[in-house]
Amino acid sequence: MAGGIVAGLLARARAAQALFADADQRRADTAAAAAAWAILEPARNRRLAELAVRDTGFGDVEDKVRKNHRKTLGLLRDLHGAASVGVLREDPALGLTEIARPVGVVAAVTPSTNPAATPANKVINALKGRNAIVLAPSPKGASTCALLVGYIRHELEKASLPADLVQHLPPPGSKEQVAELMAGADLVVATGSRANVRAAYASGTPALGVGAGNVAAIVLPGADPATTARRIAASKTFDNATSCSSENALVLVGEAAQPVLDALQEEGAVLLDAAQKARLQATLFPAGRLSAECVARPAAEIAARAGLEGEAFRNARILLVEEEGVGPDFPFSGEKLSPVLTLYQVADFAAARDLVGRIYDYQGKGHSVGIHGGSADEIRALAETLPVCRVIVDQVHCVAVGGAFDNGLPFSLSMGCGTWGGNGFSDNLNYRHFLNVTRIVRPIPERVPRVEDLLGEYWREHGK
């Protein structure tokens, strides 16, 4: 039965994509716009956000409304006027012409933490490239995904486009169905758990998966405490920290520590003492693993679960814990997917950089690092020495990493982490990843260098 379901989805996707494969740029853009309007329309956006929080238990409705809108609007901005049909680039000097081609049928594995925004982003990018896409949502996010797909199919039909360009695995789904879908597709894009990403890479189909988050941010004495605290609080509390791009550790350098800590407390952060930290650890990491009951829940609710009493905890936006160690014996050094933030204090920038390196050796390698109040040399040093694909400078980290209207990164909810994170790409997943490129190669005047022109310097320095 399972095989029949997946085979049917793939057959319908291939038939729809065959009809769409020769679409011109305007038609491809119309398809992308249809999918975007399916989630941008305010009433549908709100229904999707409400359903997502109700059925997953993760995040905050108003933040999801904002996320659905901002991420989709930003993606539309990125795609506006971008070529995805016909000639992508001409280089007469090299005699090269690059032609955009579809990849075919995409299998997209999506997480429960962003059950509308992430599928919408992948659908829009896939349609921009004249592909069909079949979504494999997490079980908790399946209802939201189904509602979204229904909206998208309605908009596609309005535009006289094949509705079967966008489909989803029906609930309850299974690992066997997801595996069959991935094996039968032309491209897999996987966002979510490490197990899902590993399965995508093992599917036998070309796959783009993302690495784990565990963002650390360095705060130097040159940072303005109040501004920095506002940025960190905005990042850490947005959607109850469902994003893999929200900070999990703050490394406070020298004289920055106390002013920033004071400013964070002004933003609603509560610093735990040793006994309170132990109670929180027992609640957040029972048996040494992150509790699903605490993921993406408000700080005050997590505090109540841990038996932390008092007005400060009832009004807490963030729970702060101080830490010195890194690794499995220090679970607060890892990703928490909740408004819990770990504080480290070090003497100088070199110590901060080394500590972040150790944190990423434990978890989060490849993703990103934040820096507040850093010099140009310090920023460059992080980029040249840490195993990260992004250095986020003086910004709200969880917003900036996935593309923002005030930085140059593409809008995305799936961030490649390079070979450091076990991924085959290091940029933000975008429409170019959903294209094949065919190159026309014409002859040009021959250019044959002399060996001495290329090896002369080597010979002079080391001899022949």
C-alpha positions in Angstrom: 0.0 0.0 0.0 2.8 2.4 1.0 4.6 1.8 -2.3 1.4 2.5 -4.2 1.0 5.9 -2.4 4.5 7.0 -3.1 4.5 5.7 -6.7 1.3 7.6 -7.4 2.7 10.8 -6.0 5.8 10.5 -8.1 3.9 9.6 -11.2 1.7 12.6 -10.9 4.6 14.9 -10.2 6.5 13.7 -13.3 3.4 14.1 -15.5 2.9 17.7 -14.1 6.6 18.6 -14.5 6.7 17.3 -18.0 4.0 19.9 -18.8 5.9 22.6 -17.0 9.4 21.9 -18.1 9.1 24.0 -21.3 7.5 27.0 -19.5 8.9 30.4 -20.3 10.3 32.7 -17.6 7.0 34.5 -17.2 5.2 31.2 -16.6 7.8 30.0 -14.1 7.6 33.3 -12.3 3.8 33.0 -12.2 4.1 29.6 -10.5 6.5 31.0 -7.9 4.1 34.0 -7.3 1.1 31.6 -6.9 2.9 29.6 -4.2 4.1 32.8 -2.5 0.6 34.3 -2.4 -0.8 31.1 -0.9 1.1 31.8 2.3 1.4 35.6 2.1 -2.4 36.2 2.0 -3.0 37.4 5.6 -5.9 35.2 6.5 -4.2 32.1 5.2 -0.9 33.1 6.9 -2.7 33.4 10.3 -4.5 30.0 9.9 -1.2 28.3 9.1 0.5 29.9 12.1 -2.3 29.0 14.5 -2.4 25.4 13.2 1.3 25.1 13.4 1.5 26.1 17.1 -1.6 24.1 18.0 -0.5 20.8 16.4 3.3 21.0 17.0 3.3 22.8 20.4 6.3 24.8 19.1 6.7 28.5 18.9 4.5 31.5 19.0 1.6 32.4 16.7 2.4 36.0 16.1 6.1 35.3 15.5 5.1 32.6 13.0 2.8 35.0 11.2 5.8 37.5 11.0 8.1 34.7 9.9 5.8 33.4 7.2 5.4 36.9 5.8 9.0 38.1 6.0 10.7 35.0 4.8 8.3 34.7 1.8 8.4 38.4 0.9 12.2 38.4 1.1 12.4 35.3 -1.1 10.1 37.1 -3.7 12.5 40.0 -3.6 15.5 37.8 -4.3 13.7 36.0 -7.1 12.3 39.2 -8.7 13.9 39.5 -12.1 16.3 36.6 -11.5 16.8 34.3 -14.6 15.8 30.7 -14.1 14.8 29.9 -17.7 17.0 30.2 -20.8 20.3 32.0 -20.7 21.7 32.6 -17.2 25.1 34.0 -18.3 27.1 34.8 -21.5 30.8 35.1 -21.4 32.0 35.9 -25.0 35.7 36.0 -23.9 35.5 32.4 -22.8 33.0 31.3 -25.4 30.6 30.1 -22.8 26.8 30.3 -22.5 25.0 28.9 -19.5 21.5 27.6 -19.9 19.1 27.0 -17.0 17.4 23.6 -17.0 15.0 22.0 -14.4 16.2 19.2 -12.1 12.9 17.4 -12.4 11.1 16.1 -9.3 12.2 17.4 -5.9 11.6 15.5 -2.6 11.7 18.0 0.3 12.0 16.8 3.9 10.7 19.6 6.2 10.8 20.1 10.0 8.1 20.6 12.6 9.7 23.7 13.9 8.8 25.7 10.8 6.0 23.6 9.2 4.7 26.4 6.9 7.7 28.7 6.2 10.2 26.1 5.3 8.0 24.1 2.9 6.8 27.4 1.3 10.4 28.5 0.7 11.3 25.2 -0.9 8.2 25.1 -3.1 8.7 28.6 -4.4 12.4 27.9 -5.2 11.5 24.6 -6.9 8.7 26.2 -9.1 11.0 29.1 -10.0 13.2 26.4 -11.7 10.3 24.7 -13.4 10.3 21.6 -11.2 7.7 19.6 -9.4 8.0 19.0 -5.7 6.7 16.5 -3.2 6.9 17.5 0.5 7.7 15.0 3.3 6.7 16.9 6.4 7.5 15.8 10.0 4.5 14.1 11.6 3.8 17.0 13.9 3.9 19.4 11.0 1.9 17.3 8.6 -1.4 19.1 9.2 0.1 22.5 8.5 1.9 21.2 5.4 -1.3 19.7 4.1 -3.2 23.0 4.6 -0.4 25.0 2.9 -0.2 22.6 -0.1 -4.0 22.9 -0.5 -3.6 26.7 -0.7 -0.8 26.4 -3.2 -2.7 24.0 -5.4 -5.7 26.3 -5.4 -3.5 29.2 -6.5 -1.8 27.1 -9.2 -5.2 26.1 -10.6 -6.2 29.8 -10.7 -3.2 30.4 -12.9 -4.0 27.4 -15.2 -0.9 25.6 -13.9 -0.8 21.8 -13.0 -1.8 21.4 -9.4 0.3 18.3 -9.1 3.4 20.4 -9.4 3.1 20.5 -5.6 2.1 17.5 -3.5 2.8 16.0 0.0 3.0 12.7 1.6 -0.3 12.1 3.3 -0.3 11.6 7.1 0.7 9.7 9.1 3.5 8.8 6.7 6.4 6.6 7.6 10.2 6.3 7.3 9.7 3.7 4.6 7.6 6.1 2.5 10.0 9.0 2.9 12.9 6.7 1.9 10.9 5.5 -1.2 10.1 9.1 -2.1 13.7 10.2 -1.8 14.9 7.2 -3.9 12.5 8.0 -6.6 13.1 11.8 -6.9 15.7 13.6 -8.9 16.9 15.8 -6.0 16.4 15.7 -2.3 16.5 18.8 -0.1 16.4 17.9 3.7 16.0 20.3 6.6 15.4 19.0 10.1 16.9 16.3 12.3 20.4 14.9 11.7 18.7 11.5 11.1 16.7 13.0 8.2 19.7 14.6 6.7 21.7 11.4 6.9 18.9 9.5 5.3 18.8 12.0 2.5 22.5 11.5 1.8 22.1 7.7 2.0 19.1 7.7 -0.4 21.1 7.2 -3.6 19.6 10.5 -5.0 21.6 13.7 -5.2 20.9 15.5 -1.9 21.3 18.8 -0.2 21.1 18.6 3.6 21.9 21.1 6.3 24.0 20.8 9.4 23.1 21.2 13.1 22.9 24.5 14.8 24.5 25.6 18.0 25.3 29.2 17.5 27.7 31.0 19.7 28.1 34.8 19.7 31.1 36.7 21.0 30.6 40.1 22.7 33.6 42.4 23.0 34.1 45.5 25.2 33.5 47.7 22.1 29.8 46.6 21.9 27.1 48.9 23.2 25.6 46.8 26.0 22.0 47.9 25.6 21.9 47.5 21.8 23.7 44.2 21.9 21.3 42.9 24.6 18.3 44.0 22.6 19.6 42.1 19.5 20.3 39.0 21.4 17.0 39.0 23.2 15.1 39.5 20.0 17.0 36.6 18.4 16.7 34.3 21.4 13.0 34.8 22.0 11.7 35.0 18.4 9.3 32.1 17.9 10.5 30.6 21.2 13.9 29.9 19.7 12.6 27.4 17.1 15.3 28.6 14.7 18.7 26.8 14.5 20.1 30.3 14.0 19.3 31.7 17.5 22.2 31.9 19.9 22.8 29.1 22.3 25.9 30.5 23.9 27.2 34.0 24.6 31.0 34.4 25.1 31.5 37.6 27.0 34.9 39.1 26.8 36.6 41.0 29.6 34.9 44.2 30.7 31.9 43.5 28.4 30.6 40.8 30.8 28.8 42.7 33.5 27.3 45.5 31.4 25.9 43.1 28.9 24.6 40.8 31.7 22.9 43.7 33.3 21.4 44.8 30.0 20.1 41.3 29.3 18.4 41.3 32.6 16.7 44.6 31.6 15.4 42.7 28.6 13.7 40.1 30.7 16.5 37.5 31.1 16.9 35.8 34.5 20.2 34.5 35.7 20.0 31.1 37.5 22.1 30.2 40.5 23.8 26.8 40.8 20.9 25.1 42.4 18.4 26.5 39.9 20.7 25.5 37.1 20.8 21.9 38.3 17.0 21.8 38.4 16.8 23.3 34.9 19.3 20.8 33.6 17.3 17.9 35.0 14.2 19.1 33.3 15.7 20.2 30.0 18.0 17.2 29.6 16.4 14.2 31.2 18.7 11.2 30.7 21.2 13.5 29.1 19.0 14.3 26.0 17.0 17.4 25.1 13.4 17.1 26.2 10.8 17.5 23.5 8.5 18.9 26.2 10.7 21.9 26.5 11.6 22.6 22.8 10.3 25.9 21.6 8.3 26.6 24.7 8.3 30.0 26.5 11.0 30.6 29.2 8.3 31.0 31.9 6.8 27.6 31.0 10.2 25.9 31.1 10.9 27.5 34.4 7.6 26.3 35.8 8.3 22.7 34.6 11.7 22.9 36.4 10.0 24.1 39.6 11.6 27.5 39.5 9.3 29.8 41.4 9.0 33.5 41.9 7.8 36.6 40.0 11.1 36.8 38.0 10.6 33.4 36.6 6.9 33.9 35.9 7.9 36.9 33.8 11.1 35.6 32.3 11.8 35.9 28.6 15.2 34.1 28.7 16.8 31.8 31.2 20.5 32.4 31.6 23.0 29.8 32.9 26.7 30.3 33.5 29.0 27.6 32.2 32.7 26.8 32.0 32.9 23.4 30.3 32.1 22.1 26.9 31.0 18.7 25.7 28.6 15.9 26.6 29.3 16.3 30.3 28.1 20.0 30.0 24.8 19.8 28.2 24.2 23.5 28.3 27.1 23.8 25.9 24.9 22.3 23.2 21.8 23.3 21.2 18.8 23.9 23.3 16.0 25.0 20.9 14.5 27.0 23.6 14.9 30.5 25.3 17.7 29.1 27.4 21.1 30.9 26.9 24.5 29.8 28.2 27.0 32.4 29.3 30.8 32.0 29.2 33.2 34.6 30.4 36.8 34.9 29.0 39.6 37.3 29.3 40.3 38.3 25.7 39.4 37.8 22.0 41.9 34.9 21.5 40.3 33.0 24.4 36.8 33.7 23.0 37.8 32.4 19.6 39.3 29.2 21.1 36.3 28.6 23.2 33.9 28.9 20.3 36.1 26.5 18.4 35.7 24.0 21.2 32.0 24.5 21.3 31.7 23.8 17.6 34.0 20.8 17.9 31.3 19.4 20.2 28.2 20.6 18.2 27.3 23.2 15.5 30.3 23.1 13.3 29.8 24.9 10.0 26.7 27.0 10.7 27.6 30.5 11.9 29.1 32.7 14.6 28.0 36.1 15.8 30.2 38.9 16.9 29.3 42.2 18.6 31.7 45.1 18.9 34.5 43.5 17.0 37.2 45.2 15.0 37.7 44.5 11.3 40.8 42.3 12.2 38.8 40.3 14.8 35.9 39.8 12.4 38.3 38.6 9.7 40.1 36.3 12.1 36.9 34.5 12.9 36.2 34.1 9.2 39.6 32.7 8.5 40.0 30.4 11.5 36.6 29.1 12.8 34.8 26.3 11.0 31.8 28.4 10.1 30.1 29.4 6.8 28.8 32.8 8.1 30.1 35.5 10.5 27.2 37.6 11.5 28.4 41.1 12.6 26.3 43.3 14.9 22.9 41.9 13.9 19.9 39.9 15.3 21.4 36.6 14.6 18.4 34.4 13.9 17.1 37.0 11.4 20.4 37.8 9.7 21.5 34.2 9.0 18.5 33.3 6.9 18.7 36.5 4.9 17.5 40.0 5.9 16.4 43.2 4.2 19.5 44.8 5.6 22.1 42.2 4.6 23.1 40.5 1.4 22.3 36.8 2.2 19.6 35.1 0.3 16.3 34.6 2.2 16.2 31.0 3.2 15.3 28.6 6.0 17.9 26.0 5.1 21.6 26.9 5.7 24.3 24.8 4.2 27.2 24.2 6.7 29.9 23.1 4.2 32.0 20.0 4.8 32.4 21.1 8.4 28.7 20.3 9.0 28.7 17.3 6.7 27.0 19.2 3.8 27.8 19.5 0.2 27.2 23.2 0.0 28.0 26.2 2.2 25.6 28.9 1.2 21.9 29.6 1.9 19.7 27.2 0.0 18.3 29.2 -2.9 16.7 28.8 -6.4 20.1 28.1 -8.1 20.3 24.9 -6.1 17.1 23.8 -7.9 18.6 24.2 -11.4 20.7 22.1 -13.7 23.0 24.3 -15.9 23.9 23.3 -19.4 26.9 25.0 -20.9 27.4 25.8 -24.6 31.1 25.8 -25.3 32.4 27.6 -28.4 36.0 27.7 -29.6 38.1 30.8 -28.7 41.6 31.8 -29.7 44.1 29.3 -28.3 45.9 30.4 -25.2 48.9 28.1 -24.4 51.2 29.4 -21.7 55.0 28.8 -21.5 56.0 26.5 -18.7 58.6 29.2 -17.5 55.8 31.8 -17.2 54.0 29.6 -14.7 56.9 27.9 -12.9 59.6 30.6 -13.1 59.0 31.9 -9.6 59.0 28.4 -8.2 62.3 27.6 -10.0 63.9 30.8 -8.8 63.0 30.0 -5.2 63.5 26.2 -5.1 65.4 25.4 -8.2 64.6 23.0 -11.1 
